[in-house]
Amino acid sequence: MISLVLFAAAGILVGGVVQLVKADATKFSIGMVAVLAALATAGGFAWWPMGEA
């Protein structure tokens, strides 16, 4: 369940990165949101249920 929440958060953050790029935001802010999206994705895979059905 937590993996789905993290993947959803990553999707929202990736959308935020796209909007920041379109809005010509600073590279720092784009980078910070991109790092958070990458961490949420990595966390989603870390909590992915391995072998559980």
Secondary structure, DSSP 8 states (H G I E B T S, - for coil): -HHHHHHHHHHHHHHHHHHHHHTT--HHHHHHHHHHHHHHHHHHHHTS-SS--
